[in-house]
């Protein structure tokens, strides 16, 4: 018997918008992408991607940790976006 099961996931609105934009460009919707992901788990017996920070994410994380010790930056920077804006300032 092949009955369908409904799953429900709560995600951040920004993440949803970013993913939806990319999936639209690929001609996919969220359901199709999630089903493809789940099928890859079954086919490989594992998560089909590396669960590690990218070199850029790791560098940003380390920089944020260093900036936490800077009294001035603590009041200015709390997100990666704010960090990038702070680094781009003259």
N, C-alpha and C positions, 0 to 999 in steps of 0.2 A: 504494500500500500504506500503510495507516494503522496502524502498530504503536505500542504504548504504550512509553514509556521511563520508567524509574524514576529519580527524583532523590532525593538524601538531603542534608539540611541539618542541621548542628549549631547549636543556638541555646541561649542561656542559659535555665536552668530558670525563672527569674522571668519573663522575657519570654514564654516558652511559656505559663505559667499565666495571665498577664495577657491575652494574645491569645486563648487558648482561652475564657476567661470572656466576652470581648466577642463572639467568634464564636458561642458558644452562645446568647447573648442575641439575636443576629441570625438564629439558626436555621441557621448554617453550620458546616462543619468546616474543618479546616486545609487539606485537599486541595482542597475547593471554592474556598476563598479564594485559594489559590495559583494554581489554574487560571484563575480570573477575572482575577487580576493579570496572568498571562502572556498571556491573550487581549487585554487592554487594551494591552499592549506591542505586540502584533502589529497591532491595529486603529489605534493612533495613531502607531506607529513611534518611540515614545519612552517613557520612564518616565512613568507616568500621575499623577505628583504632583511637587510642588516638592521638590527635594533641597537644602533650606536649613533652617537653624535657625529655629524660630518665634521671635517677639520674646521670649517668656518664656524659652526655652532660651538665647537669646543673652544676656539679662540675667543669668541664673543663671551662665553661663559667665564673663561679665565679673566678676561678684561673686566667684566662686571665685578668679579670678586676683588680685583685690585682696586677698582674704583670705589668699592664699598668702604675702603680704608681712607679715602680722600674726603675730608669734611665738606668741601665745596660741592663736589659731584653728587654727594648723597642727597642733596636737596634738588638737584637738577635731573638726575637719571634714575629711572626705575624700570624701564623697558628697553628692549633691543632697539626699537624705533627711536626712542629718546637718545640712546647711546650713539646711533648713527648720526642723528641731527647734531649732537654735541661735538662729535668728531669732525663734522663738516663745517662747524663755525670757524670764522676767521680768527 
